[in-house]
Amino acid sequence: MFWTPELAVFLEDAPYPATKEELFDYAMRAGCPQQVLDNILEIEDSEVLIEGIEDLWPEYEDVINDEYLYNDDQEDQFY
């Protein structure tokens, strides 16, 4: 399973808590990219309720910090 902030954002508004099947159905209806669908299919236990993107990608909270995402306002700092 390979997650990036760009992929995870597609599931931020998913109807949590959800099972693997419910999440996959949402992703299909929402037109998520194939990589998101593939990631959902890799979830092992289809009966476990997924409470949020953090259940799929535990490092999500760390990655969305400003330190990791490019900020247009910071552009001047690099030149």
N, C-alpha and C positions, 0 to 999 in steps of 0.2 A: 504494500500500500504506500503510495507516494502522495503526500499532501504539500501544497504550497498555499500561501495566503490568497492567491488568485483563485485557486480551486475551492478553498474552504469558504470563501465568501458566498458561493452559490448555495451553501447549505445553512447560512446564518438564519434565514427566515423559515426554515423547515418546521413542520408542526411537531415539535418535541413535546413530550417523549414519544418515540416512535420505534417500531420494530425495523429490522433490516428491510423487510418487504415494503412497509409503509414509506420508509425513507427512499427506497429505490423508486417507488411509484411517484413520490413527490418530485424526485430528481428528473424522472422521465417527462412529467407534465410541465416542469419548469424549463425544460430545454437545456439541462446541464450538459457540459462537455463530456465526451466519452470517458475521459480519465476519472471524472467524478463517479460515473456509473460503475466503472471497473473497480474503483476503490470500495464502493458500497458492496459490490458482489464479493469482495475479499473478506468481508466481515464473517467470522467463523460461526458464531452462535446466532441463529436467526430468531430465537425466542427472547433474547435479552433486549430490554428497553434501552434505547439510546437517549440520554437526557440532553445532549447538546454536542456541538462540534468537538468539545474537549474530550468527550468519550471516544471519538474516532481518532483524534490527534491531540494527545495530552500536552504537547508543546505549543499549542495554538496561542494561549495567552502570552507566552514569552515572545512569540514571533510577531505578534501585532503591536508590540511596543514600538514607540517612535524610533528607537535605536536601529531597528531592523528595516523599517520601511522608508523609502525615499520621500522626502518632503520638499516640495517645490520652494518653500520659503527658505530652506537651508541652502539653496543653490549658490547664493552669493558667498557663502562661507568657504566654498571650494575654489573660488577664483580670485 
